[in-house]
Amino acid sequence: MPPEFYTLLEEIQAIDFVIVELNLYLDTHPDDFEIIQQFNDFTEQSMKLKIQFEQKFGPLMNFGRSYSNYPFNWVDTPWPWQV
């Protein structure tokens, strides 16, 4: 796989980690407006990066959570959890 594959995947993983941490904080601080804004900003970044990744390298998730090219490319490896 090209270096960009790993770079994008690592960036997605880092941003998704931040989203999980912000979500956990918001579970106990649901009225923190600034953190809600950060959560939404990181969520938007994550979605954009996932779209970019999938357009270049194929689906990140299965069972209808990601589109597939033709021919069906979910069977192409490596899968995100294999790298």
PyMOL commands that place a pseudoatom at each C-alpha (Angstrom):
pseudoatom trace, name=CA, resn=MET, resi=1, chain=A, elem=C, hetatm=0, pos=[0.000, 0.000, 0.000]
pseudoatom trace, name=CA, resn=PRO, resi=2, chain=A, elem=C, hetatm=0, pos=[1.201, 3.556, -0.674]
pseudoatom trace, name=CA, resn=PRO, resi=3, chain=A, elem=C, hetatm=0, pos=[2.358, 5.702, 2.257]
pseudoatom trace, name=CA, resn=GLU, resi=4, chain=A, elem=C, hetatm=0, pos=[-0.769, 7.882, 1.942]
pseudoatom trace, name=CA, resn=PHE, resi=5, chain=A, elem=C, hetatm=0, pos=[-2.903, 4.862, 2.900]
pseudoatom trace, name=CA, resn=TYR, resi=6, chain=A, elem=C, hetatm=0, pos=[-1.198, 4.636, 6.278]
pseudoatom trace, name=CA, resn=THR, resi=7, chain=A, elem=C, hetatm=0, pos=[-1.035, 8.398, 6.787]
pseudoatom trace, name=CA, resn=LEU, resi=8, chain=A, elem=C, hetatm=0, pos=[-4.777, 8.869, 6.214]
pseudoatom trace, name=CA, resn=LEU, resi=9, chain=A, elem=C, hetatm=0, pos=[-5.709, 5.835, 8.275]
pseudoatom trace, name=CA, resn=GLU, resi=10, chain=A, elem=C, hetatm=0, pos=[-3.560, 7.030, 11.186]
pseudoatom trace, name=CA, resn=GLU, resi=11, chain=A, elem=C, hetatm=0, pos=[-5.108, 10.502, 10.995]
pseudoatom trace, name=CA, resn=ILE, resi=12, chain=A, elem=C, hetatm=0, pos=[-8.614, 8.993, 11.039]
pseudoatom trace, name=CA, resn=GLN, resi=13, chain=A, elem=C, hetatm=0, pos=[-7.728, 6.839, 14.030]
pseudoatom trace, name=CA, resn=ALA, resi=14, chain=A, elem=C, hetatm=0, pos=[-6.282, 9.812, 15.935]
pseudoatom trace, name=CA, resn=ILE, resi=15, chain=A, elem=C, hetatm=0, pos=[-9.319, 11.994, 15.297]
pseudoatom trace, name=CA, resn=ASP, resi=16, chain=A, elem=C, hetatm=0, pos=[-11.708, 9.177, 16.193]
pseudoatom trace, name=CA, resn=PHE, resi=17, chain=A, elem=C, hetatm=0, pos=[-9.800, 8.705, 19.463]
pseudoatom trace, name=CA, resn=VAL, resi=18, chain=A, elem=C, hetatm=0, pos=[-10.343, 12.397, 20.259]
pseudoatom trace, name=CA, resn=ILE, resi=19, chain=A, elem=C, hetatm=0, pos=[-14.055, 12.006, 19.448]
pseudoatom trace, name=CA, resn=VAL, resi=20, chain=A, elem=C, hetatm=0, pos=[-14.367, 9.088, 21.874]
pseudoatom trace, name=CA, resn=GLU, resi=21, chain=A, elem=C, hetatm=0, pos=[-12.628, 11.065, 24.624]
pseudoatom trace, name=CA, resn=LEU, resi=22, chain=A, elem=C, hetatm=0, pos=[-14.815, 14.117, 24.039]
pseudoatom trace, name=CA, resn=ASN, resi=23, chain=A, elem=C, hetatm=0, pos=[-17.893, 11.877, 24.062]
pseudoatom trace, name=CA, resn=LEU, resi=24, chain=A, elem=C, hetatm=0, pos=[-16.884, 10.422, 27.415]
pseudoatom trace, name=CA, resn=TYR, resi=25, chain=A, elem=C, hetatm=0, pos=[-16.374, 13.916, 28.829]
pseudoatom trace, name=CA, resn=LEU, resi=26, chain=A, elem=C, hetatm=0, pos=[-19.752, 15.038, 27.495]
pseudoatom trace, name=CA, resn=ASP, resi=27, chain=A, elem=C, hetatm=0, pos=[-21.418, 12.072, 29.202]
pseudoatom trace, name=CA, resn=THR, resi=28, chain=A, elem=C, hetatm=0, pos=[-20.678, 13.817, 32.499]
pseudoatom trace, name=CA, resn=HIS, resi=29, chain=A, elem=C, hetatm=0, pos=[-20.663, 17.440, 31.285]
pseudoatom trace, name=CA, resn=PRO, resi=30, chain=A, elem=C, hetatm=0, pos=[-23.539, 17.645, 28.774]
pseudoatom trace, name=CA, resn=ASP, resi=31, chain=A, elem=C, hetatm=0, pos=[-23.853, 21.447, 29.011]
pseudoatom trace, name=CA, resn=ASP, resi=32, chain=A, elem=C, hetatm=0, pos=[-20.253, 22.287, 28.039]
pseudoatom trace, name=CA, resn=PHE, resi=33, chain=A, elem=C, hetatm=0, pos=[-20.925, 24.255, 24.858]
pseudoatom trace, name=CA, resn=GLU, resi=34, chain=A, elem=C, hetatm=0, pos=[-17.261, 24.649, 23.895]
pseudoatom trace, name=CA, resn=ILE, resi=35, chain=A, elem=C, hetatm=0, pos=[-16.641, 20.900, 24.076]
pseudoatom trace, name=CA, resn=ILE, resi=36, chain=A, elem=C, hetatm=0, pos=[-19.795, 20.199, 22.068]
pseudoatom trace, name=CA, resn=GLN, resi=37, chain=A, elem=C, hetatm=0, pos=[-18.410, 22.499, 19.371]
pseudoatom trace, name=CA, resn=GLN, resi=38, chain=A, elem=C, hetatm=0, pos=[-15.084, 20.649, 19.461]
pseudoatom trace, name=CA, resn=PHE, resi=39, chain=A, elem=C, hetatm=0, pos=[-16.909, 17.320, 19.282]
pseudoatom trace, name=CA, resn=ASN, resi=40, chain=A, elem=C, hetatm=0, pos=[-18.852, 18.477, 16.226]
pseudoatom trace, name=CA, resn=ASP, resi=41, chain=A, elem=C, hetatm=0, pos=[-15.737, 19.913, 14.534]
pseudoatom trace, name=CA, resn=PHE, resi=42, chain=A, elem=C, hetatm=0, pos=[-13.770, 16.688, 15.021]
pseudoatom trace, name=CA, resn=THR, resi=43, chain=A, elem=C, hetatm=0, pos=[-16.755, 14.635, 13.852]
pseudoatom trace, name=CA, resn=GLU, resi=44, chain=A, elem=C, hetatm=0, pos=[-16.901, 16.669, 10.646]
pseudoatom trace, name=CA, resn=GLN, resi=45, chain=A, elem=C, hetatm=0, pos=[-13.144, 16.245, 10.119]
pseudoatom trace, name=CA, resn=SER, resi=46, chain=A, elem=C, hetatm=0, pos=[-13.476, 12.507, 10.658]
pseudoatom trace, name=CA, resn=MET, resi=47, chain=A, elem=C, hetatm=0, pos=[-16.289, 12.181, 8.142]
pseudoatom trace, name=CA, resn=LYS, resi=48, chain=A, elem=C, hetatm=0, pos=[-14.375, 14.151, 5.502]
pseudoatom trace, name=CA, resn=LEU, resi=49, chain=A, elem=C, hetatm=0, pos=[-11.229, 12.080, 5.997]
pseudoatom trace, name=CA, resn=LYS, resi=50, chain=A, elem=C, hetatm=0, pos=[-13.209, 8.830, 5.799]
pseudoatom trace, name=CA, resn=ILE, resi=51, chain=A, elem=C, hetatm=0, pos=[-14.810, 9.922, 2.532]
pseudoatom trace, name=CA, resn=GLN, resi=52, chain=A, elem=C, hetatm=0, pos=[-11.392, 10.867, 1.175]
pseudoatom trace, name=CA, resn=PHE, resi=53, chain=A, elem=C, hetatm=0, pos=[-9.899, 7.551, 2.309]
pseudoatom trace, name=CA, resn=GLU, resi=54, chain=A, elem=C, hetatm=0, pos=[-12.731, 5.478, 0.844]
pseudoatom trace, name=CA, resn=GLN, resi=55, chain=A, elem=C, hetatm=0, pos=[-12.562, 7.266, -2.518]
pseudoatom trace, name=CA, resn=LYS, resi=56, chain=A, elem=C, hetatm=0, pos=[-8.863, 6.409, -2.798]
pseudoatom trace, name=CA, resn=PHE, resi=57, chain=A, elem=C, hetatm=0, pos=[-8.572, 3.050, -1.054]
pseudoatom trace, name=CA, resn=GLY, resi=58, chain=A, elem=C, hetatm=0, pos=[-12.017, 1.484, -0.696]
pseudoatom trace, name=CA, resn=PRO, resi=59, chain=A, elem=C, hetatm=0, pos=[-14.452, 0.957, 2.166]
pseudoatom trace, name=CA, resn=LEU, resi=60, chain=A, elem=C, hetatm=0, pos=[-13.537, 1.309, 5.824]
pseudoatom trace, name=CA, resn=MET, resi=61, chain=A, elem=C, hetatm=0, pos=[-16.682, -0.363, 7.181]
pseudoatom trace, name=CA, resn=ASN, resi=62, chain=A, elem=C, hetatm=0, pos=[-18.978, -3.100, 5.958]
pseudoatom trace, name=CA, resn=PHE, resi=63, chain=A, elem=C, hetatm=0, pos=[-22.678, -3.976, 6.315]
pseudoatom trace, name=CA, resn=GLY, resi=64, chain=A, elem=C, hetatm=0, pos=[-23.870, -0.876, 4.479]
pseudoatom trace, name=CA, resn=ARG, resi=65, chain=A, elem=C, hetatm=0, pos=[-21.829, 1.690, 6.395]
pseudoatom trace, name=CA, resn=SER, resi=66, chain=A, elem=C, hetatm=0, pos=[-19.564, 2.378, 3.398]
pseudoatom trace, name=CA, resn=TYR, resi=67, chain=A, elem=C, hetatm=0, pos=[-20.193, 2.465, -0.327]
pseudoatom trace, name=CA, resn=SER, resi=68, chain=A, elem=C, hetatm=0, pos=[-18.503, -0.012, -2.627]
pseudoatom trace, name=CA, resn=ASN, resi=69, chain=A, elem=C, hetatm=0, pos=[-16.983, 0.429, -6.033]
pseudoatom trace, name=CA, resn=TYR, resi=70, chain=A, elem=C, hetatm=0, pos=[-17.584, -2.023, -8.838]
pseudoatom trace, name=CA, resn=PRO, resi=71, chain=A, elem=C, hetatm=0, pos=[-16.680, -4.813, -8.578]
pseudoatom trace, name=CA, resn=PHE, resi=72, chain=A, elem=C, hetatm=0, pos=[-17.562, -5.208, -4.901]
pseudoatom trace, name=CA, resn=ASN, resi=73, chain=A, elem=C, hetatm=0, pos=[-14.314, -4.260, -3.193]
pseudoatom trace, name=CA, resn=TRP, resi=74, chain=A, elem=C, hetatm=0, pos=[-14.878, -5.120, 0.433]
pseudoatom trace, name=CA, resn=VAL, resi=75, chain=A, elem=C, hetatm=0, pos=[-13.019, -8.339, -0.287]
pseudoatom trace, name=CA, resn=ASP, resi=76, chain=A, elem=C, hetatm=0, pos=[-9.864, -6.401, -1.198]
pseudoatom trace, name=CA, resn=THR, resi=77, chain=A, elem=C, hetatm=0, pos=[-7.195, -6.486, 1.469]
pseudoatom trace, name=CA, resn=PRO, resi=78, chain=A, elem=C, hetatm=0, pos=[-5.715, -5.205, 3.629]
pseudoatom trace, name=CA, resn=TRP, resi=79, chain=A, elem=C, hetatm=0, pos=[-8.720, -4.352, 5.728]
pseudoatom trace, name=CA, resn=PRO, resi=80, chain=A, elem=C, hetatm=0, pos=[-8.316, -1.344, 8.041]
pseudoatom trace, name=CA, resn=TRP, resi=81, chain=A, elem=C, hetatm=0, pos=[-7.837, -3.510, 11.132]
pseudoatom trace, name=CA, resn=GLN, resi=82, chain=A, elem=C, hetatm=0, pos=[-5.079, -5.529, 9.423]
pseudoatom trace, name=CA, resn=VAL, resi=83, chain=A, elem=C, hetatm=0, pos=[-2.634, -2.649, 9.136]
for i in range(1, 83): cmd.bond("trace and resi %d" % i, "trace and resi %d" % (i + 1))
show_as sticks, trace
zoom trace
